[in-house]
């Protein structure tokens, strides 16, 4: 029994390391595209709706007129978890200036609800598994690694995409011109 548990643990560690390596390579390849609009047929944000952590269907259009930082993330993603406190802080500091951070979790509802409560997340979280991946695809990002953030101006135009973990200075540089 102990050998089986050890073998499973080794497989999990090796798989996680491999995933981390692949994710870092993909992010490095995309680094030259950082802060560039996604390659999409239109620079307008796509319309979509997803369920929030309260079980309410939310339309992205409800935040029209605000600068949106749409953050794609998951509870199982270490860089995603690391940037959450920055997103909370920036939402606190810039909400009065028209910034709305929205988390789009590619994850299971129960895990997101639990994590949101633990972290006291102060911005809306929309949740979906395949549905959330479909939204990412609709933005034309082609990203297979998390996190990434799409910046949308108050007119609904996609202005930038940031691949990888966001730091406060990077986020502010992306959103401040649109506030």
Buried (B, 14 or more C-beta within 10 A) or exposed (E): EEEEEEEEEEEEEEEEEEEEEEBEEBBEEBEEBBEEBBEBEEBEBBEBBBBBBEEEEBEBEEBEEBBBBBBBBBBBBEBBBEBBEBBBEBBEEBBEEBBBBBBBBBBBBEBBBEBBEEBEBEBBBBBBEEBBEEBBEBBBBEBEBBBBBBBBBBEBBBBBBBBBBBEBEBBBEBBEEBB
